[in-house]
Amino acid sequence: MLSCLPKVVDPRVLVGPETSDDAGVILIDSERALVQTVDFFSPIVDDCYLFGQIAAANSLSDIYAMGAEPFTALNIACFPTCLTPAEMGEIIRGGADKLLEAGAILLGGHTVENPEPKFGMAVTGIIHPSGLWTNTGAQAGDVLLLTKPLGTGILATALKAGMLDPEQEAAAVHAMCTLNKAAAQVLRQHATVHACTDVTGFGFLGHLAEMIQADPISVTIRARALPLLPGTLAAAEMGLVPAGAYRNREFFQEHIQFAEGVPLAYQDIAFDPQTSGGLLVAIPAAQAAQVLEALQAAGVEAQVVATVTEQQPYGRIMVTS
């Protein structure tokens, strides 16, 4: 689909589409670069205000994954005529409140009529070029930290089926509404970040496959050590897995090997498309304890989820039980 696009050769472009990174980055001058991203999607919850918050947090996440600070945003909204003006306003209010929390400025937006509601934002961030993080650059001897638990896609499927407890729904909504702001701030202050991405639609394993695509390294993950939202494993064991997880598996499976004994439910969770997921960051193993302590002090429940080695005979990614 993207093969028809002309190749970008402008020297001001620091990050373009070639590495499937979280945002594009263009140099303004020696002290500033602009980080630009856009994302929008259909409601994952029924509450209009919460939907607006989740969509905004998801859009802002790409800026944090590049190590930048969000600066401005434009709304992108598709609204059906069956929604009342009050309901549309609640979606927009939710997004605006989340932008205020991030310290970004809402400059406007664009709305079209559409049979299905969709909402999101085009966000611009700003960063010093020397502080830029990308999704490549992980090194042998690194560990990978994940700053939010997995399971939002599976839990959303369970919610639609009427099979999710209120406490489990609340935990998932809280995770999706939480900005990656605190995690990014701690990482900038306490870690040597070799690579970073956020875990969203391609799932944990899909974004990990993109993260190591250009480097001669392998990654080992223990499936049962992955942090999960409450109810995720039970829902996956019941087969409440979204179609996107199967598409992710089909697209990325050539890069991944599952050891014998890894339960199917954990495999599905690892491919589960996330909404407003956490940061997946490669840092030197020697820094892990200090960084985890600082993240916990900031209210971020991060975990080490993988180790990085020189490229192994098994290939790029090995998932053990």
Secondary structure in CASP SS format (residue, H / E / C, confidence):
PFRMAT SS
TARGET T0000
AUTHOR 0000-0000-0000
METHOD secondary structure of the structure
MODEL  1
M C 1.00
L H 1.00
S H 1.00
C H 1.00
L C 1.00
P C 1.00
K C 1.00
V C 1.00
V C 1.00
D C 1.00
P C 1.00
R C 1.00
V E 1.00
L E 1.00
V E 1.00
G C 1.00
P H 1.00
E H 1.00
T H 1.00
S C 1.00
D C 1.00
D C 1.00
A C 1.00
G E 1.00
V E 1.00
I E 1.00
L E 1.00
I E 1.00
D E 1.00
S C 1.00
E C 1.00
R E 1.00
A E 1.00
L E 1.00
V E 1.00
Q E 1.00
T E 1.00
V E 1.00
D E 1.00
F E 1.00
F E 1.00
S C 1.00
P C 1.00
I C 1.00
V C 1.00
D C 1.00
D C 1.00
C H 1.00
Y H 1.00
L H 1.00
F H 1.00
G H 1.00
Q H 1.00
I H 1.00
A H 1.00
A H 1.00
A H 1.00
N H 1.00
S H 1.00
L H 1.00
S H 1.00
D H 1.00
I H 1.00
Y H 1.00
A H 1.00
M C 1.00
G C 1.00
A C 1.00
E E 1.00
P E 1.00
F E 1.00
T E 1.00
A E 1.00
L E 1.00
N E 1.00
I E 1.00
A E 1.00
C E 1.00
F E 1.00
P C 1.00
T C 1.00
C C 1.00
L C 1.00
T C 1.00
P H 1.00
A H 1.00
E H 1.00
M H 1.00
G H 1.00
E H 1.00
I H 1.00
I H 1.00
R H 1.00
G H 1.00
G H 1.00
A H 1.00
D H 1.00
K H 1.00
L H 1.00
L H 1.00
E H 1.00
A H 1.00
G C 1.00
A C 1.00
I E 1.00
L E 1.00
L E 1.00
G E 1.00
G E 1.00
H E 1.00
T E 1.00
V E 1.00
E E 1.00
N C 1.00
P C 1.00
E C 1.00
P C 1.00
K E 1.00
F E 1.00
G E 1.00
M E 1.00
A E 1.00
V E 1.00
T E 1.00
G E 1.00
I E 1.00
I E 1.00
H C 1.00
P H 1.00
S H 1.00
G H 1.00
L C 1.00
W C 1.00
T C 1.00
N C 1.00
T C 1.00
G C 1.00
A C 1.00
Q C 1.00
A C 1.00
G C 1.00
D E 1.00
V E 1.00
L E 1.00
L E 1.00
L E 1.00
T C 1.00
K C 1.00
P C 1.00
L E 1.00
G C 1.00
T H 1.00
G H 1.00
I H 1.00
L H 1.00
A H 1.00
T H 1.00
A H 1.00
L H 1.00
K H 1.00
A C 1.00
G C 1.00
M C 1.00
L C 1.00
D C 1.00
P H 1.00
E H 1.00
Q H 1.00
E H 1.00
A H 1.00
A H 1.00
A H 1.00
V H 1.00
H H 1.00
A H 1.00
M H 1.00
C H 1.00
T C 1.00
L C 1.00
N C 1.00
K H 1.00
A H 1.00
A H 1.00
A H 1.00
Q H 1.00
V H 1.00
L H 1.00
R H 1.00
Q H 1.00
H H 1.00
A C 1.00
T C 1.00
V C 1.00
H C 1.00
A E 1.00
C E 1.00
T E 1.00
D E 1.00
V C 1.00
T C 1.00
G C 1.00
F C 1.00
G H 1.00
F H 1.00
L H 1.00
G H 1.00
H H 1.00
L H 1.00
A H 1.00
E H 1.00
M H 1.00
I C 1.00
Q C 1.00
A C 1.00
D C 1.00
P C 1.00
I E 1.00
S E 1.00
V E 1.00
T E 1.00
I E 1.00
R E 1.00
A H 1.00
R H 1.00
A H 1.00
L C 1.00
P C 1.00
L E 1.00
L C 1.00
P C 1.00
G C 1.00
T H 1.00
L H 1.00
A H 1.00
A H 1.00
A H 1.00
E H 1.00
M C 1.00
G C 1.00
L C 1.00
V C 1.00
P C 1.00
A H 1.00
G H 1.00
A H 1.00
Y H 1.00
R H 1.00
N H 1.00
R H 1.00
E H 1.00
F H 1.00
F H 1.00
Q H 1.00
E H 1.00
H H 1.00
I E 1.00
Q E 1.00
F E 1.00
A C 1.00
E C 1.00
G C 1.00
V C 1.00
P C 1.00
L H 1.00
A H 1.00
Y H 1.00
Q H 1.00
D H 1.00
I H 1.00
A H 1.00
F H 1.00
D C 1.00
P C 1.00
Q C 1.00
T C 1.00
S C 1.00
G C 1.00
G C 1.00
L E 1.00
L E 1.00
V E 1.00
A E 1.00
I E 1.00
P E 1.00
A H 1.00
A H 1.00
Q H 1.00
A H 1.00
A H 1.00
Q H 1.00
V H 1.00
L H 1.00
E H 1.00
A H 1.00
L H 1.00
Q H 1.00
A H 1.00
A C 1.00
G C 1.00
V C 1.00
E C 1.00
A C 1.00
Q E 1.00
V E 1.00
V E 1.00
A E 1.00
T E 1.00
V E 1.00
T E 1.00
E E 1.00
Q C 1.00
Q E 1.00
P C 1.00
Y C 1.00
G E 1.00
R C 1.00
I E 1.00
M E 1.00
V E 1.00
T E 1.00
S C 1.00
END
